[in-house]
Amino acid sequence: MCATHLAADILIRAKRTIRIQGGLGKKPVLSIIWDGSARYLLLYILGCIVGNRPNMEFVILHINSGCNHQDSPSNQVPLPSGITIREKYLQYEHITEVVTSSGSDRIVQACTLDDEAEQVLSSLLSGDCCSLICSDQTFPVPCLTPLREIPYTELMMVADYWGVPIQEKKGEESDIRKIVTDLTNNHPSLPFSLLNYRDRLCELGKNQI
């Protein structure tokens, strides 16, 4: 698939995930947790999706990162002129207060398929089932993960096409990520299977409440 068609397909998948997860909400404000190797691409994709909405605002949440202005999205991501960016530097324990005061009714995270598969496998190996079933209950509003079904390799392929930087996470790759990567090389459907497994567990958990 060429970059043009892949980019269009990624936008379709991101929109579908957002719709399945409850939509972008009614307010013209989105809070975006500024973390993950695909965070710049997430910002660009959100801009493509809501670019025609009037007076949209993206609140960028830099959590536990200090005032690192070199990691600011300003002037690094081409966004529609109608979108404004506001940045907040905060500690994780203050996220409820900041999100509530910002006026947003959705939080967005840049979790890719690889990130999600790693988290599921890590939870299974550690026996931490609560993180599988209740992973988003620490947030005051619904949390969206538009890139959860998109592999990191596909995002790398469209980064240059869109003219958007894609950032590597600092530090070495975790052992769990290496396992997921090695297994995926022989079994490409593995990350999707892990994701579907967690989704099914979440469904069962909700039915028990």
N, C-alpha and C positions, 0 to 999 in steps of 0.2 A: 504494500500500500504506500503510495507517495505521501509526502508531507502534507500536501493540501487536503487530501481525503482523510488522512489520519487526524489532522487538526479538527476537521468537521466532525469526525466520529467521536473524538474526545469530548467536544462540546455537547454532543447529543447525550453521551453517557453521563456527563456531569449533571446536565439538566434533569435527566431521568432519576438519578440518585437524589437530587434535591427534592424532586416531586415526591418520591417514595418516603423521604424522611420528613415530610410535612410542609415543604415549601419554604420560601424566603421570608414569610411573615408579612404583616401589613404595614410595618413602620419603615420609613426610608433610611434606616440605619442598620448596618451590619457590623458586629464586633468580630474581628479576625485575630485569632491567636497566632502571633508571628513566630512560628516555629516549623521545622520540617524542611527537608531539602527542596520541596516543591512549592514553598510559600510564595515566591514571586509569580510562579505560573498560576497558582490558585487565585492570586489577586487579579491577574490578567483575565482569567476565565470568568471570574465574577463580574469584571468590567464588561465583558462581552455579553453576559446574560442580562445585566440590569442597566446597561448603558442608555437605554431609551427611557428609563424611569426618571422623572424630574427630581432634582434636589437630593440625589442619593449621597450618603456619607458612609465611608468605611472608617471604623475606629480600629486602629492597629494596636493590639495589646502586646507589648514587650514584657513578658513575665520573667521575673528573676534574672534579667539580663543586664541591668544597669542601663545607663544612658549611652548606648552604643549607636551613635548616629551614622556610623559607616554601614549599619545594617538597616538603614531606613529605606523604605520603598520609593520615597520621593525622587522623581526624575529617573527612576530605573525601570519603571513599568509603564508602557503606554496605555493610558486610560482615557475614556471619553471625557470631554471637557465638563460635563455636568456632574461628575463625581468628585467630591472633596475627600481629602484624607486628614484624619486627626490621629495623632499618636499618643499613647499612654504608656508610661513606664511604671510597673507596679509589681508588688509581691503577690504570689499566687493566692494567699489568704484574703486579698482584697478584691478578687475578681468579681464577686457578687455585687459589691458596692459600686465598682466602676461600670460594670455592664448595665446595671439598673439605672445609674445616673446618666449614662450615655443615651438612653432612650431606645436601645436596640432590643428586639425580641428574638434574635437568633445569634448564636455563636457559630463561627465557621473555623474548621481546622484543616490543615494541609496534609492529611494522612493519605498516603498512597496505598495501593494494594499490597506492596511489599511491607509497609509499616504495619498494616492491619494484620497480615499473616504472621509477622514476627510477634506481635502482641498476643495473638491467640495461642500460638505454639508456646510462647514463654509462660502464659498463664496455665496451660495444660501441664507443662513439665514441672511447674512449681506447685501445682495443686491449688492455685488461687482462682477458684471458680467465680468468686464475687466480681472480679474485674471483667469477666466475660459477660455476666448478666446485668451488671449495674455500672458499666463503664462511664456513662454520661450523667449520672445522678449528682455529681458534684457541681454542676453548672446551674445557674438560676433560670436559664431559658434553654430551649431545645438546641442541641449541637448538631450541626450539619458537617458531613465529610464528603464533599462532592467528588473527590479523587479516589475514593476507597476501592473502586473497581478498576482503576487504571494503573498498569505496571509502571514502575519508575523508568524502565527502558523506553517506553513509548513517549513519556513526557520529555525525556532527553532528546528524542527525535524531533519534537515540535518546538523545542525551546528556541533554536536558531531561527526556525521558520517564523515564529512570532516575535523574535527579537527580544526575548525575555531571559534574564540570567537564571540558571538553576544552580542552587548551592549544595555543596556536599556538607554533610554533618561533620562536625569536628570529632576527632578521635578515630580510633580503629573501629572497624565493623564488629558488631557483637557476635559472640559464638552462635546465638540463636539465628541471627540474620544470615550467617554463613551456612548454617544447616538448611534454612529455607531456600537460599540461593542454589546450593548444591542439589537439593532434591527437586527444585523447580526445573533445573536443566534437563533432568530425565523425565519429570512428570509436570509439564506446564500447567496442568489444571490444579495443582496442589494449593496455591494461594487461594483460589476461588473456593475450593473444598473447605479450607479452614474458615474462610469468611462465612460460607453457608452454614457451617457447623455452629458458629457463634450466633448467627441470626436465628437459627432454630432453637438454640438454648434460650435466647432472649424471649422468643415467643412463648416457650413453655414456662419460663419464669413469670411472664406477665399474666398468663392464664391461671397461675397459682395464687396470684395476689387477690 
